[in-house]
């Protein structure tokens, strides 16, 4: 049952909804506020002859009062978080079972792919922010400078949503599915000023700049670990199949090398079984590392793209 006095304006409704969602996931709050405002304003436009108070009272029975809507969103969020969360390993699973069980975790593969993709997205985000800021600020003294800067800031918010979808789908961290909630009753210049003074705008650009060094680090780590582990597995197998030679130094010490004449490994024949075991263990460790980095990056992305903005 509704325990609050029904609001009479849309901003009051949204404020009550925000308070009712206190402590909830910031991404959930952003989605709920946007959905509520979108619905209420569409109803207000369809019922042009009525006041905001009359429209809110009319839709309260169908859409719900703020605390009722908040409760629905909280219930739905439980299901969303359950879907995003990786199923825990069985309680009786041993340490070895948990270690080797990482290959059955789809989140590990998704995190590995995100790390490989991060180099491309990092280059794009970095180039977009540096080019957009430099061009728009450089032209700010001309008549097209300010509109160009506004469009650039708007594009940053759109890219924030796109990155959020990548983070949620691949890394399993709940991110907003709706644009940032803004008070639409304010004047145009006030809303533009809000865009420039919103901490989230600047933290999003910081995130995009940091994605370049992070993308380089992620990509380098993935390529290094995967190639080392796969070569360590392939070298003994190829020697045992008679395709490669063992204990041959082609270009210095190499796990697996080819100079055009011979495919060889510098590891002597007695050490090949140990090399194979090390390669397998490193491959499983790589999946654990990727999954761990995925969890870290999801929290990092949420902090800069969502949590840095406080609803007030």
LINRAKA-V693285 format. One record per backbone hydrogen bond with DSSP energy under -0.5 kcal/mol. CO is the residue of the C=O (numbers start at 1). NH is the residue of the N-H. E is the energy in kcal/mol with one decimal. If there is no record, write none. Layout:
((CO;NH;E) (CO;NH;E))
This chain:
((9;13;-2.2) (10;14;-2.7) (11;15;-2.2) (12;16;-2.4) (13;17;-2.3) (14;18;-2.5) (15;19;-2.3) (16;20;-2.3) (17;21;-1.3) (19;22;-1.5) (21;24;-2.5) (25;29;-2.1) (26;30;-2.3) (27;31;-2.1) (28;32;-2.7) (29;33;-2.6) (30;34;-2.0) (31;35;-2.6) (32;36;-2.5) (33;37;-2.4) (34;38;-2.5) (35;39;-2.3) (36;40;-2.7) (37;41;-2.6) (38;42;-1.7) (39;43;-2.1) (40;44;-2.2) (41;45;-2.0) (42;46;-1.8) (43;47;-1.9) (45;48;-0.6) (46;48;-0.5) (47;50;-2.1) (51;55;-2.2) (52;56;-2.8) (53;57;-2.2) (54;58;-1.8) (55;59;-2.2) (56;60;-1.1) (59;62;-0.6) (59;63;-3.1) (59;64;-1.1) (65;69;-2.7) (66;70;-2.5) (67;71;-1.7) (68;72;-1.9) (69;73;-2.4) (70;74;-2.3) (71;75;-2.1) (72;76;-2.3) (73;77;-2.4) (74;78;-1.4) (75;79;-1.0) (76;80;-2.0) (77;81;-3.0) (78;82;-1.9) (79;83;-2.0) (80;84;-2.1) (81;85;-2.2) (90;93;-1.8) (94;98;-2.4) (95;99;-2.1) (96;100;-2.7) (97;101;-1.5) (99;102;-0.9) (100;103;-1.1) (101;104;-1.9) (102;105;-1.6) (104;106;-0.7) (105;108;-1.0) (105;109;-1.0) (106;110;-2.2) (107;111;-2.4) (108;112;-2.1) (109;113;-2.4) (110;114;-2.4) (111;115;-2.3) (112;116;-1.7) (113;117;-2.4) (114;118;-1.7) (116;119;-0.6) (117;120;-0.6) (117;121;-2.1) (118;122;-2.7) (119;123;-2.1) (120;124;-2.2) (121;125;-3.0) (122;126;-2.5) (123;127;-2.4) (124;128;-2.7) (125;129;-2.5) (126;130;-2.5) (127;131;-2.5) (128;132;-2.5) (129;133;-2.6) (130;134;-2.2) (131;135;-2.6) (132;136;-2.2) (133;137;-2.6) (134;138;-1.9) (135;139;-1.7) (137;140;-1.0) (139;142;-1.9) (139;145;-0.7) (142;145;-0.6) (142;146;-0.6) (144;148;-1.9) (145;149;-2.2) (146;150;-2.4) (147;151;-2.4) (148;152;-2.1) (149;153;-2.4) (150;154;-2.3) (151;155;-2.2) (152;156;-1.8) (153;157;-1.4) (154;158;-1.7) (155;159;-2.6) (156;160;-1.8) (157;161;-1.5) (158;162;-2.0) (159;163;-2.9) (160;164;-2.1) (161;165;-1.9) (162;166;-1.8) (163;167;-2.7) (164;168;-2.4) (165;169;-2.6) (166;170;-2.6) (166;171;-0.5) (167;171;-2.1) (167;172;-0.6) (167;173;-1.0) (168;172;-1.0) (172;174;-0.5) (182;184;-0.8) (183;186;-1.0) (187;191;-2.4) (188;192;-2.3) (189;193;-2.3) (190;194;-2.1) (191;195;-1.6) (192;196;-1.6) (193;197;-2.1) (194;198;-1.3) (198;201;-0.9) (198;202;-1.0) (199;203;-2.5) (200;204;-2.3) (201;205;-1.6) (202;206;-2.2) (203;207;-2.2) (204;208;-2.2) (205;209;-2.1) (206;210;-2.5) (207;211;-1.3) (209;212;-1.1) (209;213;-0.6) (210;214;-2.2) (211;215;-2.5) (212;216;-2.3) (213;217;-2.3) (214;218;-3.3) (215;219;-2.6) (216;220;-2.5) (217;221;-2.4) (218;222;-2.5) (219;223;-2.7) (220;224;-2.5) (221;225;-2.5) (222;226;-2.6) (223;227;-2.4) (224;228;-2.1) (225;229;-2.4) (226;230;-2.8) (227;231;-2.5) (228;232;-1.9) (229;233;-1.6) (230;234;-2.6) (231;235;-2.5) (232;236;-0.7) (233;237;-1.2) (234;238;-2.8) (235;239;-2.1) (236;240;-2.7) (237;241;-1.5) (238;243;-2.3) (238;244;-1.5) (239;242;-1.3) (245;265;-2.4) (248;250;-0.9) (252;251;-0.6) (252;254;-0.5) (254;266;-3.0) (257;264;-2.6) (262;259;-1.2) (262;264;-0.6) (263;245;-2.0) (264;257;-2.8) (265;247;-0.7) (265;248;-2.0) (267;247;-1.5) (268;271;-1.4) (269;272;-1.4) (271;275;-2.1) (272;276;-2.5) (273;277;-2.2) (274;278;-2.5) (275;279;-2.2) (276;280;-2.2) (277;281;-2.6) (278;282;-2.4) (279;283;-1.9) (280;284;-2.0) (281;285;-2.5) (282;286;-2.3) (283;287;-1.4) (284;288;-1.8) (285;289;-2.7) (286;290;-2.6) (287;291;-2.3) (288;292;-2.4) (289;293;-2.7) (290;294;-2.4) (291;295;-2.0) (292;296;-2.3) (293;297;-3.1) (294;298;-2.1) (295;299;-1.9) (296;300;-2.4) (297;301;-3.1) (298;302;-2.1) (299;303;-2.1) (300;304;-1.7) (301;305;-2.9) (302;306;-2.1) (302;307;-2.9) (303;308;-0.8) (306;309;-1.6) (308;310;-0.5))
